[in-house]
């Protein structure tokens, strides 16, 4: 995520933090996370999602394991 305006409050794996304009937040697959406006003004941020061949294979394996298929 990249914060454009305002303050983004986010939690990753139970750790709460705040980030302002220009901040870059990197999440790794499988991390439990959430975000919300952390200030008195609106927050604008961009989310980029990239899937690598390795990540896709891992996700497919996990899905197969969970469903037993």
Buried (B, 14 or more C-beta within 10 A) or exposed (E): BBBEEBBBBBEBEEEEEEBEBEBEBEBEEEEEBEBEBBEEEEBEBEEEEEEEEEEEEEEEEEEEEEEEE
